[in-house]
Amino acid sequence: MKYIDPHIHMVSRTTDDYARMAQADCIALTEPAFWAGFDRSSPQGFFDYFRQLTETEPRRAAAYGIRHYCWLCINPKEAEDVGFAREVIALIPEFLQRDNVLGIGEIGLNKNSRNELVILEEQIALAAEHGQMILVHTPHLEDKRKGTKLIMDAIQANGAIEPGRVLIDHVEEHTVEMVLDRGFWAGMTLYPDSKCTPQRAVDIIETYGSERLWINSAGDWGPSDPLAVPKAQVEMLRRGHSRADVSRISLDNPLQFLRQSPRFDVDV
């Protein structure tokens, strides 16, 4: 079945992964800016990273018939140094008109610190100033619920961001309802052995329905699986869900959200 992976870090994957995803019928993906597996030592490192996301990865994906889109930001894992983070944020506007850029992301919180919140608010303001959509990272910690609430409060306090143009990712059983109740989109990030496995994701779908909800693989630097989305599709089919239900979560919902960007253009 055709699918979109709306959150996968292909800079951490080999070209073999592009080939495997194409064989599984992936037609498009979006790659949020994130941590490189180590802390970058200068804003110039981010400048080169943004070039990689907007120039190199689209070419790698196109070789396998996959459309590549991205989101730009300084992520919360590197936002503790406010001065450094502001230098990186100053680089972003010149990239926002590039052909595959969808918005600002993945911004959010990591340890729910004061400095992280300052940089989150400034990147929300950047998105509002430039009319950009937002993709949010919620913390992978015991205080995920607190962090998720702080993020949603910050977005709504800005006053210029429509909840329907924001995807809040890494939701789990204890945060998905609060995200959906506030009108945001919710993403479930599927990991092989932790956080939200494909089995848990299908449990959540069966509990909360499929409106404004999608699945993605992350495919990041740690243990992850670039084929997590098709594996969740199989789990849904195994439990008796129709192909239409499966397509809604893995194709139709991402299309509905992502097509709010004038740059997102994918034929199904």
C-alpha positions in Angstrom: 0.0 0.0 0.0 1.2 3.5 -0.8 2.2 5.6 2.2 3.9 8.8 3.4 6.5 8.8 6.2 5.9 12.3 7.6 8.8 12.2 10.1 12.0 10.4 9.2 15.6 11.5 9.5 17.1 10.3 6.3 20.5 12.0 6.9 21.1 9.2 9.4 20.1 6.4 6.8 21.9 4.8 3.9 20.7 4.8 0.3 19.7 1.1 0.9 17.0 2.4 3.2 15.6 4.6 0.4 15.5 1.5 -1.8 13.7 -0.5 0.8 11.2 2.2 1.4 10.5 2.5 -2.3 9.9 -1.2 -2.5 7.4 -0.9 0.3 5.6 1.8 -1.7 6.7 5.0 0.1 5.8 7.9 -2.2 7.0 10.8 -0.1 8.6 11.7 3.2 9.2 14.8 5.3 12.4 15.2 7.3 12.4 17.6 10.3 15.7 19.2 11.3 17.0 17.5 14.4 20.1 16.5 16.4 23.1 15.2 14.5 23.9 12.5 17.1 26.4 15.1 18.6 26.2 18.8 19.4 27.3 21.0 16.5 30.1 23.4 17.4 29.1 26.4 15.3 26.1 27.9 13.5 27.9 27.2 10.2 27.4 23.5 10.9 23.6 24.2 10.8 24.0 26.2 7.6 25.6 23.2 6.0 22.9 20.9 7.5 20.1 23.0 6.1 21.8 22.8 2.7 21.9 19.0 3.1 18.2 18.9 3.8 17.3 21.2 0.9 19.8 20.1 -1.7 21.3 16.7 -1.1 18.5 14.6 0.4 15.9 15.6 -2.3 18.3 14.2 -4.9 19.0 11.0 -3.0 15.3 10.4 -2.6 14.4 11.2 -6.2 16.8 8.5 -7.4 14.3 6.0 -5.8 11.1 7.8 -6.9 10.4 9.3 -3.5 9.6 13.0 -2.9 11.6 14.5 -0.1 10.4 17.5 1.9 11.9 19.0 5.1 11.3 21.3 8.1 14.0 23.7 9.5 14.8 24.8 13.0 17.3 24.4 15.9 16.0 21.5 17.8 15.4 21.5 21.6 18.4 19.2 22.3 20.7 22.1 21.2 18.6 25.0 22.5 20.1 25.4 26.0 22.7 28.0 24.8 20.3 30.8 23.9 22.9 33.0 22.1 24.0 30.1 19.9 20.4 29.1 19.2 19.6 32.7 18.1 22.5 32.7 15.6 21.1 29.5 14.1 17.5 30.9 13.9 18.9 33.9 12.1 20.0 31.5 9.2 16.6 30.0 8.7 14.6 32.7 6.7 16.9 32.5 3.7 16.0 28.8 3.3 12.2 29.1 3.8 11.5 29.6 0.1 13.4 26.6 -1.1 11.3 24.1 -3.1 11.0 21.3 -0.5 10.7 23.3 2.8 7.3 22.9 4.5 7.8 24.9 7.7 9.5 25.1 11.1 10.3 21.9 12.9 10.9 19.9 14.8 10.8 22.5 17.6 9.6 21.8 21.1 11.1 20.8 24.4 13.7 18.2 25.5 14.2 18.7 29.3 11.4 21.3 29.7 14.0 23.9 30.7 13.6 27.7 30.8 16.1 28.2 28.0 14.4 25.6 25.8 11.1 27.4 26.3 12.6 30.7 25.3 13.9 29.3 22.0 10.7 27.5 21.4 8.7 30.7 21.7 11.1 32.5 19.4 10.7 29.8 16.7 7.0 29.9 17.1 7.2 33.6 16.4 9.4 32.9 13.4 6.8 30.5 12.0 4.0 33.1 12.6 6.0 35.9 11.0 6.6 33.8 7.8 3.2 32.0 7.7 4.8 28.6 8.2 3.4 25.4 9.4 5.0 23.8 12.5 6.1 20.3 13.5 6.7 19.7 17.2 9.0 17.4 19.2 7.6 16.4 22.6 10.1 15.2 25.2 10.9 11.5 25.6 10.8 11.7 29.4 8.7 10.9 32.4 7.4 14.5 32.1 6.2 14.2 28.5 2.7 15.2 29.6 4.0 18.4 31.3 6.2 19.2 28.3 3.4 18.7 25.8 1.1 21.0 27.8 3.9 23.7 27.9 4.4 23.5 24.2 0.7 23.8 23.4 0.3 26.7 25.8 3.2 28.5 24.1 1.8 28.0 20.6 -1.7 29.2 21.7 -0.2 32.1 23.6 1.4 33.4 20.4 -2.1 34.0 19.0 -1.2 33.8 15.3 -0.9 30.1 14.8 -3.9 28.0 13.8 -3.9 24.6 15.6 -4.8 22.9 12.4 -1.4 23.9 10.9 0.6 22.3 13.8 1.6 18.7 14.1 2.5 17.6 17.6 4.6 14.5 17.3 5.7 11.6 19.6 2.3 11.4 21.3 1.6 8.4 23.5 -1.4 7.0 25.4 -1.2 9.7 28.1 -0.9 12.7 25.7 -2.8 11.9 22.5 -6.2 13.0 23.8 -5.1 16.4 25.1 -3.4 17.2 21.8 -6.5 16.2 19.7 -8.8 18.1 22.1 -7.0 21.3 21.5 -7.4 21.0 17.7 -3.8 20.1 16.8 -2.7 17.2 14.7 -1.0 14.3 16.5 1.8 12.1 15.3 2.8 8.7 16.7 6.4 7.9 16.2 7.0 4.1 16.0 10.1 2.6 17.5 11.0 -1.1 17.5 11.3 -1.7 21.3 10.4 1.6 23.1 8.1 4.5 23.1 5.2 3.8 20.7 5.6 0.5 19.0 3.4 -0.4 15.9 1.2 -2.5 18.2 0.7 0.3 20.7 0.0 2.7 17.8 -2.8 0.5 16.6 -4.2 0.3 20.1 -4.3 4.1 20.2 -6.0 4.3 16.8 -8.6 1.8 18.0 -9.2 3.9 21.1 -9.2 7.5 19.8 -10.1 7.0 16.1 -8.2 8.3 13.1 -9.1 12.0 12.8 -6.0 14.2 12.8 -3.7 11.3 13.7 -0.8 9.8 11.7 2.1 7.4 12.1 5.8 7.9 11.3 9.1 6.0 11.8 11.6 8.7 12.9 14.4 6.6 11.5 16.9 8.5 13.6 20.3 7.9 15.1 19.2 5.4 17.7 17.5 2.1 17.3 14.8 2.8 14.8 13.1 1.2 11.7 12.6 3.0 8.4 9.9 0.5 7.6 7.9 1.1 10.7 5.0 2.6 8.9 4.3 -0.4 6.5 4.7 -2.7 9.5 2.0 -0.8 11.3 -0.1 -1.1 8.1 0.3 -4.8 8.3 -0.7 -4.8 12.0 -3.9 -2.9 11.2 -4.8 -5.3 8.4 -4.0 -8.3 10.7 -6.5 -6.9 13.2 -9.2 -6.7 10.6 -9.1 -3.0 9.7 -10.0 -2.2 6.1 -7.6 -1.0 3.6 -9.4 2.3 3.6 -8.8 2.6 7.4 -5.1 1.8 6.9 -4.8 4.4 4.1 -6.4 7.1 6.2 -3.7 6.9 8.8 -0.7 6.3 6.6 -1.6 8.3 3.4 -4.8 10.4 3.5 -4.2 12.1 6.8 -0.6 13.1 6.0 -1.8 14.4 2.6 -4.6 16.4 4.2 -2.2 18.1 6.6 0.9 18.5 4.3 -1.1 20.0 1.4 -1.6 23.1 3.5 1.8 24.0 2.3 1.9 25.4 -1.3 5.2 23.5 -1.8 3.8 20.0 -1.1 2.8 18.5 -4.4 2.5 14.7 -4.5 0.4 12.7 -6.9 -1.3 9.6 -5.4 
